Amino acid sequence: MTVRTRFAPSPTGYLHIGGVRTALFNWLFARRHGGQFLLRIDDTDAERNIQETLQPILDGFRWLGLDWDEGPEVDGPYAPYYQSQRGDRYRAAIDRLLASGAAYRDYATTDEIQAERETAQREKRRFLYSRRWMAETEAQAAAFEAEGRRAFVRLKMPREGVCAFHDLVRGDVEFEWALEQDHVVQRADGTCLYHLASAVDDHDFEITHVIRAIEHLSNTPRQMFIATALGYALPAFAHLPYVAEPGSAEKLSKRKLNKYLKHHEFKKIHDHGVDIAAALGLEISPETFNPVVVDFYREVGFEPDALVNYLLLLGWSLDDRTETFTREQMVEHFSLERVNRSAASFDPQKLLAFQERRMQALSLDERVARTRPFLERASLVDTPPTDAQRSRLGQVVAAAGERLKVAGDILSYPEFFQADAQVAYDEKAFNKRVRKDGVEPLLRRFRDRLANIEPFDAQTLDRTMHQFVDTEGIGIGQIIHAVRVAVTGKAVGFGLFEGLSILGREACLARIDCTLECLKPEA
């Protein structure tokens, strides 16, 4: 048997972290067994779906390296892979369910169903539809339609016994049939709902393993009922634990951003990303720029392998010590037997630790390649960069070292890519380090030293600074901080002498001159 798994996103929003974890487990299981991984688009609910939101989902999967063998933009032998284009298959299944008595046409109105619910509530009993407006014959249907009623199609669920199956993660599972409602599978306008479409598609696409989030466990009895009534072979089921909020057992949700921002590490990773987005001029909103959404990590420059590695461990483990895996090792070791049943808490601090390790493991050329697009998007270098800009980028990346936690952090150093002599000063740093008594003459004299030293490299600059403070009889702190602010506009950064060397004599002198102009008393 060839293993075939699927992930079925609805194009209603962005790619959620929890959804990616589910897709990853499907992808790994298929790859582990030499099978196929499919993408199917569950777009049966036309009112909730926006076609434009599908592309970010596909782009997100490609960025993560989760390739699909069949589906949108790939096609395949079972096309189409959009539920909105498979209506004929669903309607044919509806006809078969009606003919077999596994479903019926129901002419009840919403108010009539609600009245039955309220009666059950008053009588303190569980609601179970009476089937009073069920039409099992053409004559009954005609009579209801003569009253101006329109029919839904409902499943005629069993009212005794149990639905039992073995879940590859949760073990043996049972549901009482009597607790299942007669679920609607076709609307009055003839369109079909998710449960029927999903069962038909899983059969048509020859899906062997349905690996999905625990939220879908309760859907399994009705989908098994549909499949069995249609004579389909049942796939194996595996229901994964959900991804929980940081430090909580509640499900992670993109709608709870404000709540999560009270969590220090979540706020830290969010604010870090916001700074990068602001430097790029990106629109920032809770919907589009949220650490619960995969696009957030792509936009700020995470390594996709870091995110995938971290998501692998949200609900799965190889042992109690191994955390870092290559993609090949993930495929080699993955199994459903090692998936946990309990929810896994999303830990932003641990995710960032994975990212930092991945970033530092890259070669200098690889880090340059990762950071370059951010400078291009921010118009800090040309597209493509000139040779001089490429050289400058390599120098800055090397000097920044571990300060570059994500690729977008290169935007923290715009002063190295700006041609203007004037840099944007951090006002607080300028007032503290530069705009104080005694700094202006020291800065002038040190500027004169810089104008004449040879060579203009980090080692010579370091030696020159120490000779200067010895000659002036001052502490190094009285001048070194002022020089940094004058040349870079900031109070902190990587090694000052490396920075001066990268900028070069001409730029350093020009920026110090601008700073001295700012210190002149107003006329």
Summary of the structure (lengths in Angstrom):
residues: 523
radius of gyration: 31.5
end to end distance: 87.3
largest distance: 108.9
contacts: 1611
relative contact order: 0.08
helix: 52%
strand: 11%
